[in-house]
Amino acid sequence: MKTELPSDPAELRELLLAERARREEAEAEAAYLRVQAQIPLLNPNPILRVSAEGKLLFANPAATLLQHDMDATGPSRVRPQLVQAATQVLHTGQVTQRELVANGQHFLLFAVPVPEDSSALLYLTDVTAQREAEQETREQRTFYEAIMAHLPAVVTVLDPDQRYRYIGPFAEPDPVERRARIGLTFADHCAKQGLPIELASRRRRLFERAVTSRQMVNWEERWPNPDGEMAKYWLCYYQPIFGVDGVLREVMCYGLDITNRRHAEARSRESEAAVLAQQTFTNLVLDLNPNFIWVRDAEGQTVFENAEMQALRHRMRELAGTETMEASLTKEELQAAVLADQEVLRTRQPLMTQLSIKLANGETMWLQTVRCPLMLADDTTQVLGVSTDITALKAAQHAAEAAATARENFLANMSHEIRTPLNGVLGMTSLLAKTGLNEQQRNYAAIIQHSGRHLLNVVNDVLDMAKITSGKLELEQVAFNLCDSMGNAAHPLVLQAQEKGIRVLGTRLRDSCPHPWVVGDPYRLNQVLLNLLSNAIKFTPVGGTITVGGHFVSETDDTLTTEFRVTDTGIGITPDKLESIFQEFTQAYADTTRQFGGTGLGLSISRALVTQMGGRLTVQSEPGKGSSFAFITTLPKASAEARQAVLAPLAPIQEAAVRGTRVLLVEDNPVNREVAQLLLEGHGVLVDGAASGIEALELFEQYRYDAVLMDIQMPGMNGLEATARIRAHANPAKAVTPILALTANAFRADAEKYQAAGMNDTLPKPFEETELLSKLASLIAGVSSPLLTVETPAAVPPAPAAPRKARKPKAAKALPAEPEPPYNLALLHQTAHGSTGFMNRILSSFHTNTPGSVAELRAAHAAADWPAIAALAHKLKPSLRLVGAAGLTPIIATLEAADASEAERQVAATAFAAGLEAVLAVLPKEVSDTLVL
């Protein structure tokens, strides 16, 4: 509809002004509305508008996260709550309030209905900080309440009027009673509990004193027990607490039950007399004790001594004329005592020591002291010592040791004095038997040999039994092949039995035991088997049968159990004699020695050896049908490394490194030189041998060598001098030729001396094949190898003895059993890897060169040239070990010992010469293949 404008200008003007006024008013209102519309947008708290259908109509910027939850289509924990709040207020028409957790925040939600457009406004206020503070307050309250609930003391809080504001659970466990006492005074509590009113009056005064002084007040109270039981004692405190305005807010009362302490103090006072009496009694016991009892602190100060210790202190001061006992002691004696005390203080473990004290009058006092840590209440430690005078006991011990030494010396001298002429008798008889004798003379010579060997066997048995009974028989622990060791040992006696006309049957251990490598003492195991086999031959008549067998019993990952059995068809043993045959110097029948010979020690020694190895020796026998002896042992299995060390297989890289090289071997002992040369030539090494330093230098000038094997001790120019000449050679290339020292005494000091002389490495004699090749390969390859660093030479296990084949006697009467020969070729067999040719060359060299050494030995002996004899013994030691002449080892040790007396050297030199001749007399010049079990 079209509006007509007035025609009058005045009216028109008035109409325009009115229109302008309305427009300005509308613009102002629009501006106001725009400002008002900014309020929800700028609100820091979330604001949402939700329709009745749950659709989000509006969300201010602060509600962005909530808006995402509302718009999301997946599961949400917030959206259902917001929609429910909106629909609920639209349904009720009332404003509602609730709490909401969204996105880790706590909100207070107000829902306001807007019925005009069927929507609801949701106002959310962030109350996260308030809720966290409330949670922290709750946790703190729970914490303090827990402390107060478990505090083992009475804790109460009084208001300024002395009325209970708080009572702890310890003061009143019943929560009902605890609440009932709130607002009451202590006087009310006294009246209810029947306590004296004076307690309340005193507390009132103490309360006022604490408030007035504004300081803590403490006191003790005694509460009588109406039931007639012991009174209770309390230690109480009043602590006033003032506000910042200086006005008293409350007073904390703290009470501690000290009843037990007061009663304990009372009992302690009552028992002081008893304690004093006990202390007097203890002091009396300590003073009457004949031992020296003392206590020292950590600084070494004496804090207690009994009467006996005080008397000793006084005696030592008087004898030495010193002011203190310590001044009469030597520095070493004092240091030993101090170190012992410090050890006890450090370890806090008892310690027993023996210490000798030299008194000023020349007497020596021996004290055995037991030191114990003494823990004190203040956590400090002192040393309690109890010393016993064992001077008389020491004298008896020294006398016993002297007697034992005299016994050992007697046995050793007896052995030397008997063995020396016996070796001469046997050696000369052997030489006599090789001359042209008639039948009767040969029989006489055979009887002499059998008698001498019987006597030597008696000496061996007596010495072995002496070692066993004195506990000084030590067993070696070396890796060895049980099958090979026992088989090689038994082979000579098998031949002896066959010569006697006894049939021998055997069961080889290797047939049932695929892994026979063990760790133990092969010599002693062989000795047991040889004793049993020797007895079987002795007591089995011609035409009889002996069965020797090695049998596998069981095994674990670490051990091997085997049985060796010797069964014969001999005379047998009655049941009542089966145990007595194992006793020393005892045989089954009185005429056994007369008929068969022997000492009655063989079985006793065998059982002792088997027992010491952890096994057992058993016998089964029936008179007239024979006997069966068996021993079972369980030995540790040898590791692969131990087997490698014994077998010494050559690594291909080592053999490849030395094959085709040229080596100068400097060794004055022809047997040792022969051994080394054979070993090296077997692996493609060209070897030039020199018997002296001068000869070695002449060869060194003529040829170019890849390495030099240099013996140390040689006549004329020794190995050190020859090495110095080589290192000073004019040709620089030859001067740096690798040199390997060969020595029988490989001490660390020696190794350092050899290194200083210019040698590259050290190899102790007798050496193993693999070790020789390994060191030689390293030197040729230019790999630095440290010199030997052992302090003492490694112990050489005694080679197992193998009896020599005996000549069958012509007389029908049984002769004494043969003793073990002074050699064994097991090591030579092992070194040669079973090569008969190798062994025969070494045996031939030994027979060729050793007689000359014997002649030199006798000449040096006649001139009392002990250094020459020691050098000769040192030179022969490796070759004697190679042929198993273990009986000469202690003699060589005596000859090489710097502290040996003149008499000991005389006896040793005589025994050494005789022993060498005895070895030469019986050592075969060649060998053949041997039978093994």
VOBAFI-375938 format. One line per 10 residues: number of its first residue (from 1); their letters; for each residue z, y, x of C-alpha. Coordinates in steps of 0.1 Angstrom, whole numbers, plus 5000, padded with zeros to 4 digits. Example, Ala and Ser with C-alpha at 12.3 -4.5 7.8 and 13.67 -1.06 7.14 Angstrom:
REM VOBAFI-375938
1	AS	5078,4955,5123  5071,4989,5137
REM end
This chain:
REM VOBAFI-375938
1	MKTELPSDPA	5000,5000,5000  4990,5033,5014  5016,5060,5017  5006,5095,5008  5017,5121,5034  5029,5155,5020  5006,5183,5022  5033,5208,5029  5036,5213,5067  5073,5219,5064
11	ELRELLLAER	5078,5186,5046  5055,5169,5070  5075,5182,5099  5107,5171,5084  5092,5137,5078  5081,5133,5114  5115,5144,5127  5132,5118,5105  5108,5091,5117  5115,5101,5153
21	ARREEAEAEA	5152,5098,5148  5148,5063,5133  5126,5053,5162  5151,5066,5188  5179,5048,5170  5158,5016,5169  5151,5019,5206  5188,5024,5214  5197,4994,5194  5170,4973,5211
31	AYLRVQAQIP	5183,4984,5245  5218,4975,5234  5206,4941,5222  5189,4935,5255  5221,4942,5274  5240,4920,5250  5214,4892,5255  5221,4893,5293  5258,4884,5288  5253,4846,5282
41	LLNPNPILRV	5227,4845,5310  5251,4861,5335  5281,4841,5324  5292,4819,5354  5303,4792,5330  5278,4769,5313  5267,4778,5278  5245,4754,5257  5231,4756,5222  5224,4722,5206
51	SAEGKLLFAN	5207,4715,5173  5221,4690,5147  5195,4665,5159  5209,4668,5195  5181,4688,5208  5189,4714,5235  5179,4748,5222  5193,4770,5249  5210,4767,5283  5221,4796,5306
61	PAATLLQHDM	5215,4794,5343  5250,4781,5349  5242,4751,5328  5212,4740,5349  5227,4706,5358  5238,4699,5323  5203,4709,5311  5189,4683,5334  5212,4657,5318  5201,4667,5283
71	DATGPSRVRP	5164,4667,5291  5166,4633,5310  5153,4603,5292  5174,4577,5312  5210,4567,5307  5235,4596,5309  5273,4598,5305  5273,4635,5298  5245,4639,5271  5262,4617,5245
81	QLVQAATQVL	5294,4637,5248  5277,4670,5244  5256,4658,5214  5287,4643,5198  5306,4676,5202  5278,4695,5185  5273,4672,5156  5311,4670,5150  5316,4707,5147  5286,4711,5125
91	HTGQVTQREL	5301,4684,5103  5336,4698,5101  5327,4735,5104  5357,4739,5127  5358,4750,5164  5369,4720,5186  5382,4718,5221  5380,4689,5246  5377,4681,5283  5346,4669,5299
101	VANGQHFLLF	5338,4655,5334  5302,4661,5345  5287,4659,5380  5321,4655,5395  5335,4687,5379  5361,4691,5352  5352,4713,5322  5371,4726,5292  5345,4724,5263  5347,4746,5232
111	AVPVPEDSSA	5322,4737,5205  5315,4765,5179  5293,4757,5148  5264,4780,5138  5257,4768,5102  5230,4794,5096  5205,4776,5118  5222,4741,5119  5232,4744,5156  5263,4746,5177
121	LLYLTDVTAQ	5272,4767,5207  5289,4748,5235  5310,4769,5259  5322,4751,5291  5348,4765,5315  5351,4750,5350  5387,4738,5354  5381,4715,5385  5404,4735,5408  5432,4736,5382
131	REAEQETREQ	5429,4698,5376  5429,4691,5414  5460,4713,5418  5477,4695,5389  5468,4661,5405  5481,4672,5438  5513,4683,5422  5516,4650,5404  5511,4631,5437  5536,4653,5455
141	RTFYEAIMAH	5561,4647,5428  5555,4610,5429  5559,4610,5466  5592,4629,5466  5605,4608,5437  5597,4577,5457  5615,4590,5487  5645,4600,5466  5645,4566,5448  5646,4547,5481
151	LPAVVTVLDP	5668,4571,5501  5700,4551,5510  5723,4580,5504  5738,4600,5475  5717,4631,5468  5726,4655,5440  5717,4691,5432  5743,4715,5417  5736,4748,5399  5757,4779,5407
161	DQRYRYIGPF	5783,4767,5382  5787,4734,5401  5770,4714,5373  5746,4686,5381  5710,4696,5379  5697,4665,5397  5713,4631,5405  5695,4606,5428  5691,4569,5419  5714,4558,5447
171	AEPDPVERRA	5742,4580,5433  5737,4565,5398  5713,4535,5395  5715,4534,5357  5688,4559,5344  5707,4564,5311  5740,4573,5328  5720,4594,5353  5706,4615,5324  5740,4617,5307
181	RIGLTFADHC	5756,4632,5338  5732,4661,5340  5750,4693,5331  5785,4679,5339  5807,4687,5369  5822,4665,5395  5856,4670,5379  5841,4655,5347  5829,4625,5368  5864,4621,5384
191	AKQGLPIELA	5880,4620,5350  5856,4594,5337  5858,4572,5368  5896,4576,5372  5893,4593,5406  5920,4616,5418  5916,4651,5405  5924,4664,5441  5889,4653,5451  5874,4677,5425
201	SRRRRLFERA	5897,4705,5436  5888,4700,5473  5851,4700,5465  5854,4732,5445  5869,4749,5476  5843,4735,5499  5815,4746,5475  5828,4782,5475  5831,4781,5513  5795,4770,5517
211	VTSRQMVNWE	5782,4797,5493  5804,4824,5509  5794,4814,5545  5758,4807,5534  5760,4777,5558  5762,4739,5556  5797,4725,5551  5805,4688,5558  5836,4667,5553  5849,4631,5547
221	ERWPNPDGEM	5863,4617,5515  5883,4586,5508  5879,4571,5473  5906,4546,5463  5894,4515,5446  5911,4509,5413  5905,4471,5416  5927,4469,5446  5897,4463,5470  5890,4482,5501
231	AKYWLCYYQP	5888,4520,5497  5854,4537,5501  5847,4564,5527  5820,4591,5523  5806,4617,5547  5795,4646,5525  5775,4678,5530  5770,4710,5510  5739,4730,5517  5735,4762,5497
241	IFGVDGVLRE	5699,4773,5488  5692,4810,5481  5662,4827,5467  5641,4854,5482  5662,4879,5463  5694,4866,5480  5707,4851,5448  5721,4816,5449  5697,4792,5432  5713,4758,5438
251	VMCYGLDITN	5734,4737,5463  5723,4704,5476  5750,4677,5480  5744,4648,5504  5767,4619,5507  5766,4589,5532  5786,4558,5527  5806,4552,5560  5829,4526,5546  5816,4498,5569
261	RRHAEARSRE	5818,4521,5600  5854,4530,5592  5864,4494,5586  5846,4484,5618  5865,4510,5638  5897,4497,5623  5889,4462,5633  5878,4474,5667  5912,4491,5672  5929,4460,5660
271	SEAAVLAQQT	5910,4437,5684  5914,4459,5715  5943,4438,5727  5922,4406,5722  5893,4422,5740  5915,4433,5769  5928,4397,5771  5893,4383,5771  5882,4407,5798  5912,4397,5819
281	FTNLVLDLNP	5903,4361,5814  5866,4367,5823  5875,4385,5854  5898,4357,5864  5870,4331,5859  5846,4352,5880  5871,4358,5908  5880,4321,5910  5843,4311,5910  5834,4299,5945
291	NFIWVRDAEG	5799,4314,5942  5791,4350,5952  5784,4369,5919  5772,4405,5919  5752,4430,5898  5729,4457,5912  5711,4485,5893  5675,4495,5896  5683,4518,5925  5699,4489,5945
301	QTVFENAEMQ	5734,4502,5940  5761,4475,5936  5779,4479,5902  5799,4447,5902  5812,4420,5926  5835,4391,5921  5864,4384,5945  5843,4359,5965  5815,4384,5971  5841,4411,5981
311	ALRHRMRELA	5856,4386,6006  5821,4379,6021  5814,4416,6023  5848,4421,6041  5841,4392,6065  5806,4404,6074  5819,4440,6081  5847,4427,6103  5824,4404,6123  5798,4431,6128
321	GTETMEASLT	5822,4459,6133  5803,4480,6107  5814,4502,6078  5792,4484,6053  5779,4448,6049  5743,4461,6046  5746,4476,6081  5753,4441,6095  5720,4427,6081  5686,4428,6098
331	KEELQAAVLA	5658,4449,6084  5639,4417,6073  5670,4403,6055  5675,4436,6036  5638,4438,6028  5637,4402,6014  5667,4410,5991  5651,4443,5979  5618,4426,5972  5634,4399,5952
341	DQEVLRTRQP	5654,4424,5931  5622,4444,5924  5604,4412,5914  5631,4404,5888  5631,4440,5875  5593,4440,5872  5588,4406,5856  5621,4405,5837  5621,4368,5846  5647,4347,5865
351	LMTQLSIKLA	5640,4342,5902  5654,4316,5926  5653,4323,5964  5667,4309,5996  5677,4333,6023  5692,4328,6057  5717,4354,6071  5725,4357,6108  5762,4365,6111  5775,4386,6140
361	NGETMWLQTV	5793,4355,6155  5760,4337,6158  5764,4315,6128  5735,4312,6103  5745,4312,6066  5721,4299,6040  5723,4314,6005  5705,4301,5974  5704,4329,5949  5695,4329,5912
371	RCPLMLADDT	5686,4364,5901  5684,4372,5863  5675,4404,5845  5705,4419,5828  5695,4440,5798  5719,4468,5789  5724,4485,5756  5708,4517,5768  5676,4497,5775  5680,4498,5812
381	TQVLGVSTDI	5678,4466,5833  5700,4455,5862  5699,4424,5884  5726,4398,5880  5728,4375,5911  5747,4343,5916  5745,4332,5953  5756,4297,5965  5764,4289,6001  5741,4260,6009
391	TALKAAQHAA	5746,4261,6046  5760,4226,6047  5732,4214,6024  5706,4230,6046  5721,4213,6076  5718,4180,6058  5683,4188,6047  5673,4196,6083  5689,4164,6095  5669,4145,6068
401	EAAATARENF	5637,4162,6078  5644,4155,6114  5650,4119,6105  5617,4118,6085  5599,4135,6114  5614,4110,6138  5603,4082,6115  5568,4096,6113  5567,4101,6151  5579,4066,6155
411	LANMSHEIRT	5553,4052,6132  5526,4073,6149  5538,4063,6184  5540,4027,6173  5505,4029,6159  5492,4044,6192  5512,4021,6214  5500,3990,6195  5465,4001,6187  5457,4012,6222
421	PLNGVLGMTS	5463,3978,6239  5450,3960,6208  5417,3979,6211  5415,3969,6247  5423,3933,6239  5397,3932,6211  5371,3951,6231  5375,3929,6262  5376,3898,6241  5344,3908,6224
431	LLAKTGLNEQ	5328,3914,6259  5342,3881,6271  5326,3863,6241  5292,3876,6252  5295,3859,6286  5287,3823,6294  5317,3804,6280  5321,3767,6271  5330,3756,6236  5368,3755,6243
441	QRNYAAIIQH	5367,3790,6259  5348,3804,6229  5374,3789,6206  5402,3806,6227  5384,3839,6226  5379,3836,6188  5416,3829,6184  5425,3859,6205  5402,3881,6184  5416,3868,6151
451	SGRHLLNVVN	5452,3873,6163  5446,3908,6175  5429,3918,6143  5457,3903,6123  5482,3924,6143  5461,3955,6138  5459,3948,6100  5497,3945,6100  5500,3980,6116  5476,3995,6091
461	DVLDMAKITS	5495,3980,6061  5528,3992,6074  5515,4027,6079  5499,4028,6045  5531,4016,6028  5551,4042,6048  5529,4069,6034  5532,4056,5999  5570,4053,5999  5574,4088,6014
471	GKLELEQVAF	5550,4103,5988  5527,4116,6015  5497,4096,6006  5472,4121,5993  5440,4112,5975  5407,4129,5981  5388,4144,5952  5351,4142,5961  5320,4133,5941  5305,4099,5948
481	NLCDSMGNAA	5285,4072,5932  5309,4045,5921  5283,4018,5921  5270,4025,5956  5305,4030,5971  5321,3999,5958  5290,3978,5964  5285,3989,6000  5322,3983,6007  5322,3948,5993
491	HPLVLQAQEK	5290,3936,6010  5305,3926,6044  5332,3905,6028  5306,3889,6006  5288,3878,6038  5322,3866,6052  5329,3845,6021  5294,3830,6023  5300,3821,6060  5332,3804,6050
501	GIRVLGTRLR	5313,3782,6026  5324,3800,5994  5298,3807,5967  5299,3844,5956  5287,3855,5921  5284,3892,5912  5280,3915,5882  5266,3948,5892  5283,3979,5877  5250,3997,5875
511	DSCPHPWVVG	5237,3971,5850  5262,3984,5824  5269,4019,5836  5239,4043,5837  5259,4073,5849  5282,4062,5877  5289,4096,5894  5326,4104,5894  5352,4125,5913  5379,4106,5932
521	DPYRLNQVLL	5389,4090,5965  5362,4064,5973  5380,4052,6004  5411,4042,5985  5391,4026,5957  5373,4006,5982  5406,3996,5999  5418,3982,5966  5386,3962,5961  5386,3950,5997
531	NLLSNAIKFT	5423,3939,5994  5415,3918,5963  5383,3904,5977  5400,3896,6011  5428,3877,5993  5403,3858,5972  5385,3847,6004  5418,3839,6020  5432,3817,5992  5399,3800,5981
541	PVGGTITVGG	5390,3768,5999  5355,3759,6012  5332,3750,5983  5351,3773,5959  5337,3802,5939  5345,3839,5939  5332,3862,5911  5331,3899,5918  5322,3922,5890  5321,3959,5880
551	HFVSETDDTL	5321,3966,5843  5317,3997,5821  5346,4001,5797  5342,4035,5780  5334,4071,5786  5339,4106,5772  5321,4138,5779  5343,4143,5809  5356,4109,5820  5343,4074,5829
561	TTEFRVTDTG	5365,4043,5826  5355,4012,5845  5370,3978,5854  5365,3959,5887  5375,3922,5886  5378,3896,5914  5382,3861,5902  5385,3830,5925  5390,3793,5922  5418,3792,5948
571	IGITPDKLES	5453,3779,5949  5465,3801,5920  5500,3816,5914  5528,3803,5892  5539,3825,5862  5573,3832,5877  5557,3847,5908  5531,3870,5892  5553,3901,5894  5569,3894,5928
581	IFQEFTQAYA	5536,3894,5946  5533,3931,5940  5566,3938,5958  5566,3951,5994  5567,3924,6021  5568,3897,5994  5544,3869,5989  5542,3842,5963  5554,3814,5985  5576,3812,6016
591	DTTRQFGGTG	5549,3795,6037  5521,3818,6026  5523,3839,6058  5524,3808,6080  5494,3792,6062  5472,3822,6054  5486,3852,6073  5492,3887,6060  5522,3910,6056  5527,3908,6019
601	LGLSISRALV	5518,3945,6016  5482,3943,6004  5489,3939,5967  5518,3963,5968  5496,3990,5984  5467,3982,5959  5490,3986,5929  5504,4018,5942  5470,4032,5949  5457,4023,5914
611	TQMGGRLTVQ	5488,4037,5898  5484,4070,5917  5448,4072,5904  5461,4068,5869  5450,4032,5864  5466,3998,5863  5462,3966,5884  5467,3933,5865  5466,3896,5874  5460,3864,5855
621	SEPGKGSSFA	5465,3831,5873  5471,3794,5869  5483,3772,5898  5455,3750,5911  5428,3768,5891  5426,3802,5907  5434,3838,5900  5418,3869,5885  5428,3904,5896  5414,3934,5878
631	FITTLPKASA	5420,3971,5880  5409,3997,5855  5406,4034,5864  5396,4065,5844  5380,4091,5867  5365,4125,5859  5327,4126,5858  5311,4145,5886  5293,4177,5875  5256,4182,5882
641	EARQAVLAPL	5265,4207,5909  5288,4183,5926  5262,4156,5926  5237,4181,5939  5261,4189,5968  5265,4152,5977  5229,4141,5972  5216,4173,5987  5181,4170,5972  5157,4194,5988
651	APIQEAAVRG	5143,4221,5966  5105,4223,5969  5107,4260,5978  5130,4251,6008  5108,4223,6021  5077,4245,6016  5094,4273,6036  5102,4251,6066  5072,4228,6067  5049,4236,6096
661	TRVLLVEDNP	5074,4258,6114  5086,4254,6150  5123,4253,6158  5143,4252,6190  5173,4229,6187  5200,4236,6213  5226,4208,6212  5243,4191,6242  5254,4160,6221  5224,4137,6221
671	VNREVAQLLL	5235,4120,6189  5238,4152,6170  5205,4164,6185  5189,4132,6173  5203,4136,6138  5191,4171,6134  5157,4164,6149  5151,4134,6126  5162,4154,6095  5139,4183,6103
681	EGHGVLVDGA	5109,4163,6114  5112,4144,6081  5103,4177,6064  5074,4187,6086  5093,4208,6111  5082,4207,6148  5114,4205,6168  5119,4211,6205  5153,4199,6218  5174,4214,6246
691	ASGIEALELF	5206,4200,6259  5219,4232,6275  5216,4270,6273  5195,4271,6305  5171,4246,6292  5169,4264,6259  5160,4297,6276  5132,4280,6296  5117,4266,6264  5121,4299,6247
701	EQYRYDAVLM	5100,4316,6274  5072,4290,6270  5069,4289,6232  5072,4311,6201  5098,4298,6177  5103,4306,6140  5141,4300,6144  5167,4287,6169  5195,4263,6161  5222,4271,6187
711	DIQMPGMNGL	5252,4250,6195  5282,4271,6205  5302,4249,6229  5280,4237,6257  5285,4231,6294  5274,4258,6318  5258,4285,6296  5273,4284,6261  5256,4293,6229  5269,4329,6228
721	EATARIRAHA	5256,4336,6263  5222,4321,6254  5220,4342,6223  5227,4374,6243  5199,4365,6266  5175,4360,6237  5185,4393,6220  5178,4411,6253  5143,4396,6257  5116,4420,6268
731	NPAKAVTPIL	5093,4410,6240  5107,4428,6208  5091,4402,6185  5108,4373,6203  5141,4391,6206  5146,4392,6169  5140,4354,6164  5165,4342,6138  5194,4322,6153  5216,4298,6134
741	ALTANAFRAD	5249,4290,6150  5261,4253,6150  5298,4249,6153  5325,4224,6145  5352,4250,6140  5340,4276,6115  5368,4301,6112  5362,4336,6099  5371,4351,6133  5346,4328,6149
751	AEKYQAAGMN	5319,4338,6124  5326,4375,6132  5323,4368,6169  5290,4350,6164  5277,4379,6143  5287,4403,6170  5268,4382,6196  5236,4385,6175  5236,4353,6155  5222,4355,6120
761	DTLPKPFEET	5242,4328,6102  5266,4299,6108  5263,4262,6099  5295,4241,6103  5291,4207,6119  5288,4180,6106  5262,4196,6083  5245,4184,6052  5207,4181,6051  5203,4204,6021
771	ELLSKLASLI	5225,4230,6037  5206,4229,6070  5172,4233,6053  5185,4260,6029  5199,4282,6057  5169,4276,6079  5145,4285,6050  5165,4317,6043  5163,4327,6080  5126,4320,6083
781	AGVSSPLLTV	5119,4339,6051  5139,4369,6064  5166,4367,6037  5199,4379,6050  5227,4354,6046  5264,4361,6052  5281,4343,6080  5307,4316,6071  5338,4332,6056  5362,4303,6053
791	ETPAAVPPAP	5396,4306,6070  5399,4269,6079  5375,4240,6082  5369,4221,6050  5388,4188,6049  5365,4159,6057  5372,4130,6033  5378,4098,6052  5348,4075,6051  5355,4043,6032
801	AAPRKARKPK	5361,4014,6056  5338,3984,6055  5350,3952,6073  5328,3938,6099  5313,3904,6094  5336,3878,6111  5326,3848,6131  5335,3816,6114  5362,3799,6133  5356,3764,6146
811	AAKALPAEPE	5391,3751,6139  5397,3736,6105  5430,3754,6101  5427,3787,6083  5431,3818,6106  5446,3852,6097  5425,3876,6077  5404,3901,6097  5413,3938,6098  5391,3966,6088
821	PPYNLALLHQ	5367,3977,6116  5369,4012,6131  5336,4024,6116  5318,4029,6083  5282,4037,6079  5284,4051,6043  5279,4087,6054  5251,4077,6078  5234,4058,6049  5237,4088,6027
831	TAHGSTGFMN	5224,4112,6053  5194,4089,6060  5187,4086,6022  5186,4049,6027  5161,4050,6056  5169,4020,6078  5147,4034,6106  5166,4067,6106  5200,4049,6108  5188,4026,6136
841	RILSSFHTNT	5176,4055,6157  5210,4072,6153  5229,4040,6161  5207,4034,6192  5213,4070,6204  5251,4066,6199  5252,4034,6219  5230,4050,6246  5250,4082,6251  5286,4074,6242
851	PGSVAELRAA	5294,4052,6272  5287,4081,6295  5311,4103,6274  5338,4076,6278  5333,4077,6315  5336,4115,6315  5367,4112,6293  5384,4087,6317  5376,4109,6347  5390,4140,6330
861	HAAADWPAIA	5420,4121,6319  5427,4110,6355  5425,4146,6366  5446,4158,6337  5417,4182,6328  5428,4188,6292  5403,4216,6285  5374,4193,6295  5389,4165,6273  5392,4189,6244
871	ALAHKLKPSL	5356,4201,6248  5344,4165,6250  5363,4155,6219  5349,4185,6201  5314,4175,6211  5318,4140,6199  5335,4148,6166  5303,4152,6145  5287,4120,6157  5320,4101,6152
881	RLVGAAGLTP	5322,4113,6116  5286,4103,6110  5294,4067,6120  5326,4067,6100  5351,4065,6129  5377,4081,6107  5406,4066,6127  5398,4088,6157  5400,4121,6136  5438,4127,6141
891	IIATLEAADA	5434,4118,6178  5407,4145,6182  5429,4170,6164  5457,4163,6189  5433,4168,6219  5420,4201,6205  5454,4214,6195  5465,4243,6218  5502,4236,6212  5501,4198,6220
901	SEAERQVAAT	5525,4187,6246  5516,4169,6279  5529,4136,6266  5510,4139,6233  5478,4146,6252  5483,4117,6275  5488,4093,6246  5459,4108,6226  5435,4107,6256  5443,4070,6262
911	AFAAGLEAVL	5439,4062,6225  5406,4082,6223  5390,4063,6252  5402,4030,6238  5390,4039,6203  5356,4049,6215  5352,4016,6233  5364,3997,6202  5338,4015,6181  5311,4007,6207
921	AVLPKEVSDT	5322,3971,6207  5318,3965,6170  5293,3991,6159  5260,3975,6152  5229,3987,6170  5208,3983,6140  5213,3976,6103  5194,3960,6074  5194,3966,6037  5229,3960,6020
931	LVL	5239,3944,5988  5254,3967,5961  5274,3959,5930
REM end
